[in-house]
């Protein structure tokens, strides 16, 4: 027969109420009681009944991890392709690594169409999850607004493009881009260029502004710009435009575009970093797979994910809590390309 709270309480020598507080993760329980109950749970093989616990606590012990995009290549992807992408894989891994030790079960969903976005909202409304950790790949993505209007606890990866009453965790993209500019100038580059991401994406806009501002402070007013879409191919095409303008130091707004820029430089018969130095952004596996390896700005993705999980649990505990914004520091990682 399945063990009960009463049996666990008898073995632990505490009250049933104390056992309930420990197994439901309630605060304020003395450490010696937690230790006794934990040992008794292990001895009896007690497994909490999720349905019963939900009735008592009002919590499911589950959160949705949603990768969302409105009009992007995500439409062609399934969950397997999302998890294979270096950036999304690090985000998902960081979130799940933070949630599972807290006995929170993450459910991963992909939302790239209107029915799928509605499904996310209804899934939470129907009592299947306590909140949403959202990674949105499009500035025009309507899902953040749908969740906030439905009063669903949600935390977003990165700042939204338009001001919204939503909690988010981000990296200081202005400072990250400034680190890139300072590094390129310090190594002797005389003409700088930047490959931007889509300017409607808040992070890409911040990186552009941060790089240009830092370049001006370093008396580098004539910065060449070329637009990219965060893809390797777009980085290669943009690099050809920049090389035609005589640049010898390039900041690519993500590592994929930095890899494309290096490939394009090689095709032009140029050496990296001898003829042109390249700095990327994110510090994904792509930066290590390239030759030379890519000097990049490390975005602390796992730390952002862990902070998202912590913040979401706070929002779930206090639904009336005002939106909070956490911004973490970037780091310059010097490798072979600059």
URPE-V684027 format. One record per helix or strand of 2 or more residues. SS is the DSSP state (H for helix, E for strand). FROM is the first residue (numbers start at 1). TO is the last residue. Records with the same first field share a line. If there is no record, write none. Layout:
# URPE-V684027
SS = FROM-TO ; FROM-TO
This chain:
# URPE-V684027
H = 5-12 ; 16-23 ; 31-44 ; 50-57 ; 73-76 ; 79-84 ; 86-100 ; 114-125 ; 143-149 ; 173-186 ; 202-217 ; 232-243 ; 255-267 ; 285-289 ; 301-317
E = 62-68 ; 105-111 ; 132-136 ; 154-157 ; 167-171 ; 192-196 ; 224-227 ; 249-252 ; 277-282 ; 295-298 ; 325-328 ; 331-333
